[in-house]
Amino acid sequence: MAPFFPNAGAGPKITMKFKAKIFSFADVVVNNNSLTLLQISEPLQSASSASPSNPYPYGADFFGAAINDPAPDTAPDTTTGALISSAQDGPSALLDTFTVTKPQVNLTVDLSAPASVVQGGDLNYIFNVSNLSPYPLNGVQAVFTLPAGVDYIGDLDDSTTLQAPNAVVVTIGRLAAGESRTITIPIVVGENLPAGTQLPGSALVRSGTAQPVTANQQSTYVIHFNGR
């Protein structure tokens, strides 16, 4: 393949353009609900070439102190490419840092369902979610875990999907501060489920803004079609 530009790679090296400054790298630390980004410098020497006329030749670190000079580059033989000076190492300086923490939100969730259902009958799970905090929630989803022996009979579209093996995911989207939503999950009970079977339904709300919140669990008992 022909090069995009004539004499590609023959120009001045980018390191020569940037050597007057400090290269930096990012280190990300995740701690539960917080994400901290630290910007650290390339390896440095143990001393600084700072002078009264140039007190910060390589800038200042996070604490305002002058940054030590960077470790020298390795030098290759221009003919053979072999290294003629060994790579050097040294401590790095912290250049900047900031932490992002998901806010604590007041999110209430409540799941309700009938106390009993007949074999082969229908029932609705009713799920209420309210954002009582001053922060809007983005990317909100309600996830219903259905008990064994039932089938979801509602509509499936862009906002409601089935997730294997037995979960219904309803995408709410943005839930503004003070906003509430009510979601209905219709299901049908298997005709062959024995009377007395307990159907434990559960749900949670997750979002891109806050930690998931789990709703109370609801149990519905299967009764015989004649009420026994």
C-alpha positions as CSV (number, residue, x, y, z in Angstrom):
1,M,0.0,0.0,0.0
2,A,1.3,3.4,-0.9
3,P,2.0,5.9,2.0
4,F,-0.5,8.6,2.5
5,F,2.3,11.3,2.5
6,P,5.7,11.3,0.9
7,N,8.6,10.5,3.2
8,A,6.3,9.5,6.0
9,G,8.1,9.3,9.3
10,A,11.0,11.4,8.2
11,G,9.8,14.6,9.9
12,P,10.7,15.9,13.3
13,K,9.8,13.6,16.2
14,I,6.7,14.6,18.2
15,T,8.7,13.9,21.4
16,M,10.9,16.8,20.5
17,K,7.8,19.1,20.3
18,F,6.4,18.0,23.7
19,K,9.6,17.4,25.7
20,A,9.3,20.9,27.2
21,K,6.1,19.6,29.0
22,I,5.3,16.6,31.1
23,F,3.6,13.6,29.6
24,S,0.8,12.3,31.8
25,F,-1.3,9.2,32.3
26,A,-4.6,8.5,33.8
27,D,-5.2,6.1,36.7
28,V,-8.9,5.3,37.6
29,V,-9.9,4.0,41.0
30,V,-13.4,2.6,41.6
31,N,-14.5,2.4,45.2
32,N,-18.1,1.3,45.6
33,N,-20.2,4.2,44.4
34,S,-17.3,6.6,43.7
35,L,-14.9,6.9,40.7
36,T,-11.7,8.8,41.2
37,L,-9.5,9.9,38.3
38,L,-5.8,10.6,39.0
39,Q,-3.6,12.3,36.5
40,I,0.0,11.2,37.1
41,S,3.2,12.3,35.3
42,E,5.8,10.3,33.5
43,P,8.8,9.0,35.6
44,L,10.8,11.9,37.1
45,Q,14.3,12.5,38.4
46,S,15.0,13.2,42.0
47,A,15.8,16.9,41.4
48,S,14.4,19.9,39.6
49,S,16.2,22.4,37.4
50,A,14.1,25.2,38.7
51,S,15.7,28.6,39.1
52,P,14.6,32.0,40.4
53,S,14.1,33.1,36.9
54,N,12.3,29.9,35.9
55,P,10.7,28.4,39.1
56,Y,8.5,25.9,37.3
57,P,10.3,24.7,34.2
58,Y,8.0,21.6,34.0
59,G,5.0,23.1,35.7
60,A,3.5,22.4,39.2
61,D,2.0,19.3,40.7
62,F,-1.4,19.0,42.3
63,F,-0.1,20.5,45.6
64,G,1.5,23.5,43.8
65,A,5.2,22.4,44.1
66,A,7.5,22.5,41.2
67,I,7.7,19.2,39.2
68,N,11.1,17.5,39.1
69,D,12.7,17.1,35.7
70,P,11.6,14.1,33.7
71,A,13.8,11.0,33.4
72,P,16.0,11.2,30.2
73,D,14.8,9.4,27.1
74,T,16.5,6.2,26.1
75,A,18.9,6.9,23.2
76,P,19.1,4.4,20.2
77,D,22.0,4.0,17.9
78,T,20.9,5.8,14.7
79,T,22.5,3.1,12.5
80,T,21.6,-0.1,14.2
81,G,18.7,0.9,16.3
82,A,20.2,-0.7,19.4
83,L,19.8,1.1,22.7
84,I,23.0,2.9,23.8
85,S,21.5,4.1,27.0
86,S,19.3,2.1,29.4
87,A,15.8,3.1,30.2
88,Q,15.5,5.1,33.5
89,D,12.7,5.0,36.0
90,G,11.7,7.2,38.9
91,P,8.7,8.5,40.9
92,S,5.8,10.2,39.3
93,A,4.0,13.3,40.4
94,L,0.3,13.7,41.0
95,L,-0.8,16.4,38.6
96,D,-4.6,16.5,39.2
97,T,-7.4,14.4,40.6
98,F,-11.2,14.5,40.9
99,T,-13.8,12.2,42.2
100,V,-17.3,11.5,40.9
101,T,-19.8,10.0,43.3
102,K,-23.3,8.8,42.5
103,P,-25.7,10.9,44.6
104,Q,-27.7,9.4,47.4
105,V,-31.3,9.6,46.1
106,N,-34.6,9.1,47.9
107,L,-36.2,6.5,45.6
108,T,-39.3,4.6,46.8
109,V,-40.5,1.5,45.1
110,D,-43.5,-0.7,45.9
111,L,-44.7,-3.9,44.4
112,S,-48.2,-5.2,44.9
113,A,-50.1,-8.3,43.7
114,P,-53.3,-10.2,44.5
115,A,-53.1,-12.6,47.5
116,S,-54.4,-15.5,45.4
117,V,-55.0,-16.6,41.8
118,V,-56.8,-19.5,40.3
119,Q,-55.1,-22.2,38.2
120,G,-54.7,-20.9,34.6
121,G,-55.9,-17.4,35.7
122,D,-54.5,-14.0,35.0
123,L,-53.1,-11.5,37.5
124,N,-51.3,-8.1,37.5
125,Y,-48.2,-7.1,39.3
126,I,-48.5,-3.3,40.0
127,F,-45.2,-1.5,40.5
128,N,-44.9,2.1,41.7
129,V,-41.7,4.0,41.6
130,S,-41.3,7.6,43.0
131,N,-38.2,9.8,42.8
132,L,-38.5,11.9,46.0
133,S,-35.0,13.3,45.7
134,P,-33.9,16.6,44.1
135,Y,-32.0,14.8,41.4
136,P,-33.4,13.5,38.2
137,L,-32.6,9.9,37.3
138,N,-31.4,8.9,33.9
139,G,-31.7,5.6,32.1
140,V,-34.2,4.2,34.6
141,Q,-35.4,0.6,34.2
142,A,-37.7,-1.6,36.2
143,V,-36.8,-5.2,36.3
144,F,-39.4,-7.8,37.3
145,T,-38.3,-11.3,38.2
146,L,-41.3,-13.6,37.5
147,P,-41.9,-16.8,39.5
148,A,-41.6,-20.2,37.8
149,G,-44.8,-21.4,36.2
150,V,-46.2,-18.1,34.9
151,D,-45.9,-16.3,31.6
152,Y,-45.9,-12.7,30.7
153,I,-48.8,-11.8,28.5
154,G,-48.3,-8.0,28.0
155,D,-47.0,-6.2,24.9
156,L,-43.4,-6.3,23.9
157,D,-41.9,-3.2,22.3
158,D,-38.9,-0.8,22.5
159,S,-39.6,-0.1,26.1
160,T,-40.6,-3.6,27.4
161,T,-38.5,-6.6,26.7
162,L,-38.1,-10.2,28.0
163,Q,-34.7,-11.1,29.5
164,A,-33.8,-14.7,30.0
165,P,-34.6,-16.7,31.9
166,N,-37.6,-15.1,33.6
167,A,-37.3,-11.3,33.8
168,V,-39.4,-8.5,32.3
169,V,-37.4,-5.2,31.7
170,V,-39.4,-2.0,31.4
171,T,-37.4,1.0,30.4
172,I,-38.8,4.2,32.0
173,G,-36.0,6.5,30.8
174,R,-35.7,9.8,32.6
175,L,-37.5,10.1,35.9
176,A,-37.5,13.8,37.0
177,A,-37.2,14.9,40.6
178,G,-40.6,14.4,42.3
179,E,-42.0,12.3,39.4
180,S,-43.8,8.9,39.9
181,R,-44.6,6.1,37.5
182,T,-46.9,3.1,37.8
183,I,-46.2,0.0,35.8
184,T,-48.5,-3.0,35.3
185,I,-47.1,-6.4,34.5
186,P,-49.8,-8.8,33.4
187,I,-49.1,-12.6,33.7
188,V,-51.0,-15.9,33.3
189,V,-50.6,-18.7,35.7
190,G,-50.0,-22.2,34.3
191,E,-53.0,-24.5,34.5
192,N,-51.0,-27.4,35.8
193,L,-49.6,-25.5,38.8
194,P,-50.8,-27.3,42.0
195,A,-53.1,-25.5,44.3
196,G,-51.2,-24.1,47.2
197,T,-48.2,-23.2,45.1
198,Q,-46.6,-19.9,46.2
199,L,-45.6,-17.4,43.5
200,P,-43.0,-15.0,44.8
201,G,-42.7,-11.9,42.6
202,S,-39.9,-9.5,43.0
203,A,-38.6,-6.3,41.3
204,L,-35.9,-3.7,41.4
205,V,-35.2,-0.3,39.8
206,R,-31.8,0.5,38.3
207,S,-30.5,3.6,36.6
208,G,-27.4,5.4,35.4
209,T,-27.6,7.9,38.2
210,A,-28.0,5.9,41.4
211,Q,-27.6,2.5,42.9
212,P,-30.3,-0.1,42.3
213,V,-33.3,-0.1,44.7
214,T,-35.1,-3.4,45.4
215,A,-38.8,-3.5,46.0
216,N,-40.7,-5.5,48.6
217,Q,-41.4,-9.1,47.5
218,Q,-45.0,-10.2,46.9
219,S,-46.3,-13.7,47.3
220,T,-49.5,-15.0,45.5
221,Y,-51.0,-18.4,46.2
222,V,-52.5,-20.6,43.5
223,I,-55.9,-21.9,44.4
224,H,-58.1,-24.5,42.6
225,F,-60.4,-23.1,39.9
226,N,-63.4,-23.8,42.2
227,G,-61.8,-21.8,45.0
228,R,-60.2,-24.5,47.0
